[in-house]
């Protein structure tokens, strides 16, 4: 019967021959590929232990890399849900004090009209915004305290809010309008509100004083958006209406208490805009030598840190860190495959010799061995996907993410297949070229030996594995120590048994009544108010002057208004002068400074009390100095802060619980008082110590992830070590038998087999130590308050690595040493 391709051939025999050759070549390639896979599968079944180690190691390495890849993708796509992502920016300010430049997000109100009037051709929209904070929203008998912002009408269009009902453009044109997120609308009106258009025009009461009209419902923003916590937006006019201090500062360039966002036009760029606008505040206010600039949205998340006026990166360092860790963890798994494949070279030598003798080319042998590694890689891929899916919830909780597997994305599958192929080729390349290089004559004559230098590449790879593992161990220890160091830093006030909660509008002008009732409640030892919570400073001001102040020097101070009983409540330590007191009416025109403020002013501690500091042309007498209070980041220097009394700034209530009274009982009593005085507002509080501990969450998450990845790296390395030690024990079975017959003890045999691995690990420690020191010292340099790297960290990492190594190899070593020598020598 004629070949199918030749049946239609008539005149063009050359073409038919070419078609026949092409078909034959394709069939041969297909058959060879199928045979290679069959041989690879049989090899896996024959060497079950080695196959399991290779598949398990690669699967874990691939799972770690996939999870890190998903995490990095989430970080790199932060905020890009907004359509104007490349055109949005926030206005920031550099202020230079005593030759140190600080960068802040708080802007003066006049900045917005100045930008619109003088640089309108560069911007599509400019919007002022308040900070995101809680408000009481009431609908009938339902009360909630979601977070929201006051913004100007352009804001919804700038940030491309996806409107489910209402309009972006007109949603906030009415001064009494409110835009609700979908989740808040459901919480208020119920899940039966399928058609959100029916909610438009509904009335809500906010902060127990105003009725606002729902003019729009927008879809909630995802977790990887900076605005995700804002569940509603209210007009800027409403903000000014109810905040005298804000209304009075519309023309005040010295009051930096607000946010400003802008959307540039298509033909503009922020670098050029920044050159134009940098001095617009300096023309009106020279205090602090202010320099304004726009920080693009693309840099908000990953490049948010500034040091002395220059961008110092931010979370991008963790993106690089985890990216490198992912590559190294996968490399460790590939090294296992390389080591175990080359270690068993003598067992594959005859196979290679026979194949070459009957005509196999080296390229065909390379194809065979690469087919084995690709098969292992694909099997590992399926296991790794299962591992990722199983551990994704725990990973999300640890990383504070909401990452999902993008099953429906073709790009994901294409990247996954490409990743698997690259991994397979990387893992199988060295074994393939090494095994295919054997000379058939030596192999078949029985004179082939691996040689004394054949183990050197394996030793180098094992050393590389443990160098990475030891470096990760050192890194996790240092991160843990830095976090604990910052946690143990004296904060200057009592954290235990302290709660704080926001002052509702209903209680704003009833402080004396609130305090009297709270003090009478069982479980409250002391009570006060403040303009900022104990764990933050909400206001900074520069309009301070004093006798002897250098006219050219510019200073900024944190400004916190407090009740006379604040110091008594929080337990601060007065180190000079006295505390505020209700007995002195003049204290309303007095200041208490922290140590950092005294240092910045430059007057000695024993002379500062009694001095006069003028603020906004009003003289205030310094009556006392207190120990520094850590109210902001525990990793940075204490902010110079001035405490004063002005009950128009009342924002937060602070209560000190009575020791010995059960906490739940005390909280119930406080809640009862709150409900009696303000029935409409839910009582929501936070423990001060918990609020303070939240400052460490970012570093703690990074530390936890680093510990997990370090553990997996060590586990993968130990898997390979276990396989190698099993192979070495198998190769030295007869030698061990002879030594045992000649009187060697189990301890001698164990030491003999473990010695080489211990040497390699010690070498890894010596290599890892300077590398880890270099990078960790650079990481710690970003913290003003930091630990010093100690040699003990490196010693503990080395001891831990040696212990893990000995534990891993001892099983095979002791097993071989305990074996009956008769069995291993009877063939002799």
DRENTINU-454320 format. One record per residue (C-alpha): x, y, z; residue in three letters. Coordinates in pm, whole numbers, padded with zeros to 5 digits, always signed. Example, Ala and Ser with C-alpha at 12.3 -4.5 7.8 and 13.67 -1.06 7.14 Angstrom:
DRENTINU-454320
+01230-00450+00780Ala+01367-00106+00714Ser
end
This chain:
DRENTINU-454320
+00000+00000+00000Unk+00139+00341-00096Unk+00234+00596+00161Unk-00054+00838+00216Unk+00158+01133+00117Unk+00257+00964-00209Unk-00091+00873-00326Unk-00155+01218-00477Unk+00192+01253-00629Unk+00194+01272-01006Unk+00464+01486-01159Unk+00646+01654-00873Unk+00842+01366-00726Unk+01079+01607-00546Unk+00795+01763-00353Unk+00654+01424-00263Unk+00992+01308-00141Unk+01023+01619+00075Unk+00675+01564+00219Unk+00759+01199+00290Unk+01083+01293+00463Unk+00910+01561+00670Unk+00640+01322+00784Unk+00894+01051+00866Unk+01110+01298+01061Unk+00808+01420+01258Unk+00699+01062+01336Unk+01048+00971+01449Unk+01072+01275+01678Unk+00730+01203+01824Unk+00824+00839+01886Unk+01155+00936+02046Unk+00982+01185+02274Unk+00730+00920+02377Unk+01007+00668+02444Unk+01203+00927+02646Unk+00900+00988+02865Unk+00847+00615+02917Unk+01212+00567+03016Unk+01193+00869+03246Unk+00880+00731+03413Unk+01042+00389+03461Unk+01352+00555+03608Unk+01132+00736+03862Unk+00957+00414+03960Unk+01288+00233+03992Unk+01447+00499+04214Unk+01153+00585+04437Unk+01345+00758+04717Unk+01546+00977+04481Unk+01235+01048+04274Unk+01033+01145+04583Unk+01307+01378+04708Unk+01338+01543+04368Unk+00962+01588+04321Unk+00898+01699+04681Unk+01191+01941+04681Unk+01099+02094+04346Unk+00730+02112+04443Unk+00807+02302+04764Unk+01050+02531+04584Unk+00800+02598+04306Unk+00517+02655+04558Unk+00725+02912+04745Unk+00818+03083+04418Unk+00456+03089+04297Unk+00332+03239+04626Unk+00610+03498+04625Unk+00528+03573+04261Unk+00160+03629+04348Unk+00262+03849+04644Unk+00498+04055+04426Unk+00228+04093+04158Unk-00012+04220+04426Unk+00249+04470+04549Unk+00340+04593+04201Unk-00026+04641+04104Unk-00116+04829+04423Unk-00354+05118+04346Unk-00367+05049+03971Unk-00739+04973+04001Unk-00784+05348+03940Unk-00818+05447+03573Unk-00606+05760+03622Unk-00329+05568+03797Unk-00051+05726+03587Unk-00191+06078+03623Unk-00267+06097+03996Unk-00039+06229+04269Unk-00046+06357+04625Unk+00107+06688+04728Unk+00384+06644+04987Unk+00608+06893+05163Unk+00976+06902+05259Unk+01054+07111+05567Unk+01411+07177+05678Unk+01476+07225+06049Unk+01829+07248+06191Unk+01968+07124+05859Unk+01747+06814+05875Unk+01475+06777+05615Unk+01151+06605+05705Unk+00889+06504+05450Unk+00523+06524+05542Unk+00183+06448+05393Unk+00000+06731+05574Unk-00057+07035+05352Unk-00190+07388+05410Unk-00535+07472+05272Unk-00429+07767+05051Unk-00226+07522+04838Unk-00537+07412+04645Unk-00653+07755+04519Unk-00290+07848+04446Unk-00250+07544+04222Unk-00582+07604+04044Unk-00523+07973+03983Unk-00155+07972+03892Unk-00101+07629+03736Unk-00447+07534+03608Unk-00312+07443+03265Unk-00119+07151+03418Unk-00410+06988+03604Unk-00738+06821+03519Unk-00852+06820+03881Unk-00731+06929+04224Unk-00902+06817+04544Unk-00849+06885+04913Unk-00922+06592+05144Unk-00941+06527+05515Unk-00775+06230+05677Unk-00969+05905+05685Unk-01142+05875+06023Unk-01457+05739+06183Unk-01796+05911+06186Unk-02125+05808+06342Unk-02383+05731+06073Unk-02741+05672+06187Unk-03040+05538+05998Unk-03344+05496+06221Unk-03236+05278+06513Unk-02925+05152+06330Unk-02591+05320+06410Unk-02252+05246+06256Unk-01906+05403+06284Unk-01737+05349+05945Unk-01433+05540+05825Unk-01476+05811+05564Unk-01329+06130+05418Unk-01432+06487+05342Unk-01335+06569+04984Unk-01404+06821+04712Unk-01640+06741+04419Unk-01359+06645+04177Unk-01240+06358+04396Unk-01477+06079+04271Unk-01381+06150+03908Unk-01010+06166+03986Unk-01012+05825+04153Unk-01259+05677+03901Unk-01499+05540+04162Unk-01717+05276+03997Unk-02065+05412+04052Unk-02342+05155+04096Unk-02590+05440+04128Unk-02549+05814+04095Unk-02284+06017+03917Unk-01912+06068+03966Unk-01930+06422+03834Unk-02233+06546+04028Unk-02229+06320+04333Unk-02074+06575+04571Unk-02193+06904+04424Unk-02465+06933+04688Unk-02302+07045+05020Unk-02525+06797+05207Unk-02446+06498+04983Unk-02288+06167+05082Unk-02150+05887+04867Unk-02169+05536+05017Unk-01965+05228+04938Unk-02164+04920+04841Unk-02076+04740+05166Unk-02189+05035+05379Unk-02511+05071+05177Unk-02588+04704+05238Unk-02504+04735+05608Unk-02741+05032+05643Unk-03027+04944+05410Unk-03004+04564+05402Unk-02911+04309+05138Unk-03253+04335+04976Unk-03144+04663+04813Unk-03074+04505+04474Unk-03143+04825+04281Unk-02918+05087+04437Unk-03094+05361+04244Unk-03379+05325+04493Unk-03144+05444+04768Unk-03067+05776+04601Unk-03221+06061+04793Unk-03242+05866+05118Unk-03151+06064+05429Unk-02880+05965+05679Unk-02778+06139+06000Unk-02408+06191+06055Unk-02240+06261+06389Unk-02580+06318+06551Unk-02611+06668+06403Unk-02671+06677+06024Unk-02896+06498+05778Unk-02717+06411+05454Unk-02868+06291+05129Unk-02741+05977+04954Unk-02639+06086+04604Unk-02439+05782+04495Unk-02333+05423+04566Unk-01988+05309+04453Unk-01827+04966+04443Unk-01587+04890+04729Unk-01223+04923+04637Unk-01004+04611+04664Unk-00760+04556+04947Unk-00463+04662+04736Unk-00593+05018+04711Unk-00489+05289+04953Unk-00848+05418+04973Unk-00997+05078+05059Unk-01093+05181+05415Unk-01293+05488+05309Unk-01652+05365+05316Unk-01810+05700+05237Unk-01728+06050+05112Unk-01875+06380+05237Unk-01830+06728+05098Unk-01547+06961+05192Unk-01805+07231+05270Unk-01947+07007+05542Unk-01598+06972+05690Unk-01544+07348+05707Unk-01894+07406+05843Unk-01832+07201+06157Unk-01463+07270+06220Unk-01394+07629+06316Unk-01018+07572+06319Unk-01033+07443+05960Unk-01255+07728+05841Unk-01023+07981+06003Unk-00718+07830+05831Unk-00839+07859+05470Unk-00576+08133+05419Unk-00322+08008+05675Unk-00008+07872+05509Unk+00135+07768+05846Unk-00139+07517+05937Unk-00048+07183+05777Unk-00342+06959+05862Unk-00491+06842+05533Unk-00432+06624+05227Unk-00426+06738+04865Unk-00455+06522+04553Unk-00425+06622+04188Unk-00472+06472+03843Unk-00235+06607+03581Unk-00328+06665+03221Unk-00217+06425+02950Unk+00053+06653+02814Unk+00201+06735+03157Unk+00454+06549+03368Unk+00507+06569+03742Unk+00882+06634+03721Unk+00818+06958+03530Unk+00523+07049+03754Unk+00736+07001+04066Unk+00991+07251+03939Unk+00713+07505+03892Unk+00532+07462+04223Unk+00809+07386+04473Unk+00830+07742+04614Unk+00464+07847+04615Unk+00434+07811+04995Unk+00772+07970+05062Unk+00638+08291+04908Unk+00383+08313+05192Unk+00549+08118+05475Unk+00924+08077+05512Unk+00905+07876+05833Unk+01076+07542+05775Unk+01187+07647+05424Unk+00890+07458+05277Unk+00927+07291+04939Unk+00619+07132+04780Unk+00624+06844+04535Unk+00388+06585+04389Unk+00440+06220+04477Unk+00289+06007+04193Unk+00039+05735+04279Unk+00268+05477+04115Unk+00514+05539+04402Unk+00275+05567+04695Unk+00298+05207+04803Unk+00651+05098+04715Unk+00844+05427+04741Unk+00686+05596+05043Unk+00994+05654+05261Unk+01189+05979+05258Unk+01519+06048+05429Unk+01652+06400+05458Unk+01447+06517+05161Unk+01532+06226+04931Unk+01321+05925+04845Unk+01467+05628+05033Unk+01249+05358+04882Unk+01009+05172+05108Unk+00832+04843+05051Unk+01017+04801+04724Unk+01307+04664+04929Unk+01081+04381+05045Unk+00970+04315+04687Unk+01334+04273+04590Unk+01408+04074+04905Unk+01129+03821+04854Unk+01196+03803+04482Unk+01557+03707+04556Unk+01442+03460+04823Unk+01201+03300+04575Unk+01477+03257+04317Unk+01715+03110+04575Unk+01459+02870+04722Unk+01383+02738+04373Unk+01757+02717+04305Unk+01801+02506+04620Unk+01544+02259+04490Unk+01715+02248+04150Unk+02049+02184+04322Unk+01896+01880+04492Unk+01802+01740+04152Unk+02149+01809+04013Unk+02330+01657+04309Unk+02122+01341+04331Unk+02136+01287+03954Unk+02514+01323+03929Unk+02572+01127+04251Unk+02409+00823+04093Unk+02621+00862+03780Unk+02794+00524+03816Unk+02458+00345+03811Unk+02364+00524+03487Unk+02711+00481+03330Unk+02644+00140+03171Unk+02315+00264+03031Unk+02496+00555+02866Unk+02773+00327+02736Unk+02533+00079+02576Unk+02323+00358+02419Unk+02632+00519+02266Unk+02762+00182+02142Unk+02443+00110+01947Unk+02446+00454+01786Unk+02286+00707+02020Unk+02420+01055+01969Unk+02511+01278+02261Unk+02228+01513+02169Unk+01980+01227+02196Unk+02114+01135+02541Unk+02089+01498+02652Unk+01729+01494+02530Unk+01663+01179+02731Unk+01794+01324+03056Unk+01622+01659+03001Unk+01298+01467+02941Unk+01341+01312+03286Unk+01392+01651+03449Unk+01094+01799+03260Unk+00875+01509+03373Unk+00983+01566+03733Unk+00921+01939+03687Unk+00568+01890+03555Unk+00481+01640+03828Unk+00619+01889+04080Unk+00406+02164+03926Unk+00080+01981+03998Unk+00190+01912+04355Unk+00305+02273+04399Unk-00031+02410+04279Unk-00205+02190+04533Unk+00032+02314+04806Unk-00030+02677+04709Unk-00408+02632+04707Unk-00402+02461+05048Unk-00177+02721+05211Unk-00311+03036+05039Unk-00557+03128+05315Unk-00288+03104+05582Unk-00047+03296+05359Unk-00304+03573+05305Unk-00368+03602+05676Unk+00003+03623+05748Unk+00072+03875+05470Unk-00253+04072+05515Unk-00351+04010+05155Unk-00652+03878+04964Unk-00460+03700+04689Unk-00641+03437+04482Unk-00517+03197+04217Unk-00589+03356+03877Unk-00726+03036+03723Unk-00909+03217+03442Unk-00610+03423+03330Unk-00435+03283+03016Unk-00125+03486+03107Unk-00104+03298+03438Unk-00110+02958+03266Unk+00139+03067+03001Unk+00372+03199+03272Unk+00325+02880+03476Unk+00411+02652+03183Unk+00710+02868+03093Unk+00818+02867+03459Unk+00794+02485+03474Unk+00991+02438+03151Unk+01265+02676+03263Unk+01280+02502+03603Unk+01303+02160+03438Unk+01578+02269+03201Unk+01766+02444+03481Unk+01748+02141+03710Unk+01832+01891+03437Unk+02095+02079+03238Unk+02404+01991+03441Unk+02314+01621+03491Unk+02225+01588+03122Unk+02556+01726+02995Unk+02752+01543+03265Unk+02597+01199+03213Unk+02602+01222+02835Unk+02978+01290+02839Unk+03076+00937+02959Unk+03307+00740+02726Unk+03147+00404+02634Unk+03481+00215+02611Unk+03576+00279+02972Unk+03225+00217+03097Unk+03184-00120+02926Unk+03537-00239+03017Unk+03448-00173+03382Unk+03732+00076+03428Unk+03502+00378+03464Unk+03514+00550+03800Unk+03371+00880+03896Unk+03715+01003+04004Unk+03837+01188+04310Unk+03727+01526+04167Unk+03382+01415+04055Unk+03231+01504+04391Unk+03366+01861+04386Unk+03070+02007+04190Unk+02831+01841+04435Unk+03025+01982+04729Unk+03014+02329+04574Unk+02636+02302+04524Unk+02579+02178+04882Unk+02791+02467+05009Unk+02581+02709+04802Unk+02261+02557+04942Unk+02364+02601+05302Unk+02514+02943+05240Unk+02167+03060+05135Unk+02003+02878+05426Unk+02245+03017+05687Unk+02206+03370+05549Unk+01826+03338+05578Unk+01859+03210+05936Unk+02079+03508+06029Unk+01833+03745+05861Unk+01530+03612+06048Unk+01713+03632+06382Unk+01817+03994+06319Unk+01466+04099+06208Unk+01321+03940+06522Unk+01578+04114+06744Unk+01514+04453+06580Unk+01139+04424+06637Unk+01186+04319+07000Unk+01439+04600+07051Unk+01187+04857+06932Unk+00907+04698+07136Unk+01114+04722+07454Unk+01198+05088+07398Unk+01069+05302+07690Unk+00754+05478+07569Unk+00732+05740+07843Unk+00376+05659+07951Unk+00173+05367+08079Unk+00033+05133+07818Unk-00115+04859+08032Unk-00469+04914+08153Unk-00528+05218+07931Unk-00807+05262+07676Unk-00885+05544+07434Unk-01193+05626+07227Unk-01305+05908+07002Unk-01519+06186+07142Unk-01860+06195+06975Unk-02025+06523+06877Unk-02286+06470+07147Unk-02016+06464+07418Unk-01787+06728+07270Unk-01885+07011+07506Unk-01970+06791+07806Unk-01622+06693+07924Unk-01675+06779+08291Unk-01997+06576+08299Unk-01832+06283+08119Unk-01530+06285+08350Unk-01739+06304+08669Unk-01948+06007+08561Unk-01648+05806+08444Unk-01453+05861+08768Unk-01758+05746+08967Unk-01781+05428+08760Unk-01613+05129+08922Unk-01297+05042+08735Unk-01188+05391+08618Unk-00895+05531+08816Unk-00838+05846+08608Unk-00983+06011+08296Unk-00882+06287+08053Unk-00907+06416+07696Unk-00651+06500+07428Unk-00638+06630+07071Unk-00448+06320+06953Unk-00450+05959+07065Unk-00158+05841+07275Unk-00024+05656+06972Unk-00013+05944+06724Unk+00043+06318+06681Unk-00221+06468+06457Unk-00099+06825+06437Unk+00233+06997+06362Unk+00298+07370+06378Unk+00587+07601+06302Unk+00478+07945+06429Unk+00680+07930+06753Unk+00940+08182+06865Unk+01135+08256+07183Unk+01402+08485+07312Unk+01737+08404+07161Unk+01593+08210+06868Unk+01800+08239+06551Unk+01579+08430+06303Unk+01716+08214+06021Unk+01643+07885+06200Unk+01314+07710+06123Unk+01151+07464+06363Unk+00845+07239+06357Unk+00681+07099+06671Unk+00417+06836+06728Unk+00123+07014+06893Unk-00100+06822+07135Unk-00374+06982+07340Unk-00454+06798+07664Unk-00674+06815+07972Unk-00513+06919+08304Unk-00538+06555+08421Unk-00362+06415+08112Unk-00025+06362+08280Unk-00184+06203+08584Unk-00387+05970+08362Unk-00112+05852+08128Unk+00163+05852+08391Unk+00422+06066+08217Unk+00735+06159+08411Unk+00796+06527+08487Unk+01172+06590+08495Unk+01168+06969+08536Unk+00909+07216+08663Unk+00557+07085+08720Unk+00262+06924+08547Unk-00059+07094+08436Unk-00300+07151+08723Unk-00665+07247+08754Unk-00564+07471+09045Unk-00385+07719+08816Unk-00606+07915+08577Unk-00292+08048+08406Unk-00211+07697+08280Unk-00443+07769+07986Unk-00159+07990+07857Unk+00122+07752+07951Unk+00332+07487+07778Unk+00474+07153+07886Unk+00759+07037+07660Unk+00910+06697+07595Unk+01287+06645+07608Unk+01317+06654+07229Unk+01148+06998+07219Unk+01390+07133+07481Unk+01684+06999+07282Unk+01551+07158+06962Unk+01494+07495+07130Unk+01850+07490+07261Unk+01792+07624+07613Unk+01939+07405+07895Unk+01693+07188+08085Unk+01758+07365+08414Unk+01682+07704+08255Unk+01386+07631+08024Unk+01116+07638+08295Unk+00975+07989+08321Unk+01078+08092+07970Unk+00818+08237+07732Unk+00740+08082+07394Unk+00524+08281+07156Unk+00281+08096+06931Unk+00075+08287+06675Unk+00168+08611+06856Unk+00037+08475+07189Unk+00292+08436+07474Unk+00292+08106+07665Unk+00498+08023+07972Unk+00690+07692+07997Unk+00587+07531+08327Unk+00739+07185+08288Unk+00938+06928+08093Unk+00848+06557+08062Unk+01033+06249+07946Unk+00997+06177+07575Unk+00673+05998+07483Unk+00675+05763+07184Unk+00353+05866+07012Unk+00458+05785+06655Unk+00700+05535+06502Unk+00910+05348+06761Unk+01187+05319+06501Unk+01244+05694+06455Unk+01367+05980+06678Unk+01110+06133+06912Unk+00930+06429+06757Unk+00978+06759+06946Unk+00633+06809+07098Unk+00460+07090+07286Unk+00163+07011+07511Unk-00089+07286+07589Unk-00453+07333+07693Unk-00726+07430+07445Unk-01054+07242+07477Unk-01153+07345+07123Unk-00909+07075+07011Unk-01082+06793+07203Unk-01080+06470+06996Unk-00999+06165+07209Unk-01090+06042+07558Unk-00837+05839+07756Unk-00926+05626+08060Unk-00692+05453+08304Unk-00847+05135+08439Unk-00827+05058+08809Unk-00579+04778+08887Unk-00748+04481+09054Unk-01088+04541+08895Unk-01164+04283+08624Unk-01117+04443+08284Unk-01452+04324+08150Unk-01632+04471+08451Unk-01456+04805+08410Unk-01533+04816+08037Unk-01898+04733+08101Unk-01922+05021+08349Unk-01757+05263+08106Unk-01989+05152+07826Unk-02291+05202+08054Unk-02185+05561+08127Unk-02123+05628+07759Unk-02461+05485+07662Unk-02637+05689+07927Unk-02478+06015+07814Unk-02485+05943+07439Unk-02736+05663+07357Unk-02709+05708+06980Unk-02334+05649+06948Unk-02191+05295+06974Unk-01911+05264+07230Unk-01599+05165+07039Unk-01260+05176+07207Unk-00908+05040+07174Unk-00649+04936+07427Unk-00348+05165+07411Unk-00102+04876+07428Unk-00275+04705+07132Unk-00275+05029+06932Unk+00097+05067+07007Unk+00169+04708+06903Unk+00004+04775+06567Unk+00304+04992+06484Unk+00508+04672+06453Unk+00265+04482+06231Unk+00445+04559+05904Unk+00784+04445+06030Unk+00631+04145+06209Unk+00462+04029+05888Unk+00790+04054+05700Unk+00963+03868+05984Unk+00703+03589+05982Unk+00725+03547+05605Unk+01105+03545+05624Unk+01093+03276+05896Unk+00862+03059+05687Unk+01080+03094+05378Unk+01397+03030+05581Unk+01244+02714+05725Unk+01142+02591+05379Unk+01488+02668+05242Unk+01649+02464+05520Unk+01395+02186+05470Unk+01471+02167+05096Unk+01845+02167+05166Unk+01800+01891+05421Unk+01599+01685+05173Unk+01894+01694+04935Unk+02135+01626+05217Unk+01929+01326+05323Unk+01940+01187+04969Unk+02313+01242+04935Unk+02389+01087+05273Unk+02180+00782+05177Unk+02372+00749+04851Unk+02711+00791+05022Unk+02618+00530+05282Unk+02513+00294+05004Unk+02841+00347+04815Unk+03051+00284+05127Unk+02861-00021+05248Unk+03153-00262+05199Unk+03406-00017+05340Unk+03192+00025+05651Unk+03161-00353+05682Unk+03540-00401+05666Unk+03604-00123+05919Unk+03347-00272+06152Unk+03508-00618+06128Unk+03843-00457+06208Unk+03701-00305+06527Unk+03559+00038+06433Unk+03283+00153+06670Unk+02947+00297+06568Unk+03064+00640+06685Unk+03377+00616+06467Unk+03175+00518+06162Unk+02918+00792+06228Unk+03192+01055+06257Unk+03361+00929+05940Unk+03043+00966+05733Unk+02932+01296+05887Unk+03269+01471+05871Unk+03251+01580+05507Unk+02902+01726+05543Unk+02998+01914+05861Unk+03299+02066+05684Unk+03076+02187+05400Unk+02828+02345+05640Unk+03105+02520+05835Unk+03237+02655+05505Unk+02884+02776+05423Unk+02869+02960+05756Unk+03199+03136+05684Unk+03073+03247+05343Unk+02722+03344+05460Unk+02835+03554+05758Unk+02996+03848+05572Unk+02725+03847+05304Unk+02448+03857+05565Unk+02631+04122+05769Unk+02668+04349+05465Unk+02300+04345+05367Unk+02158+04345+05721Unk+02376+04638+05822Unk+02236+04829+05526Unk+01880+04733+05623Unk+01930+04840+05984Unk+02077+05172+05869Unk+01724+05278+05767Unk+01622+05275+06134Unk+01726+05556+06365Unk+01663+05335+06667Unk+01834+05004+06591Unk+02027+04711+06732Unk+02397+04651+06680Unk+02486+04337+06491Unk+02642+04089+06732Unk+02872+03798+06659Unk+02636+03586+06872Unk+02373+03598+06598Unk+02615+03445+06349Unk+02733+03190+06605Unk+02377+03077+06681Unk+02299+03052+06311Unk+02605+02832+06263Unk+02520+02611+06561Unk+02163+02571+06438Unk+02281+02481+06087Unk+02527+02223+06221Unk+02261+02071+06445Unk+02017+02039+06156Unk+02289+01891+05934Unk+02394+01630+06189Unk+02034+01541+06258Unk+01972+01494+05884Unk+02278+01282+05800Unk+02291+01087+06125Unk+01994+00868+06037Unk+02167+00720+05733Unk+02510+00719+05899Unk+02394+00533+06210Unk+02182+00298+06000Unk+02484+00204+05790Unk+02707+00173+06099Unk+02461-00064+06271Unk+02421-00288+05966Unk+02548-00647+05991Unk+02890-00657+05809Unk+02827-01020+05709Unk+02554-00907+05466Unk+02770-00639+05305Unk+03080-00863+05270Unk+02934-01202+05178Unk+02967-01130+04806Unk+03341-01094+04861Unk
end
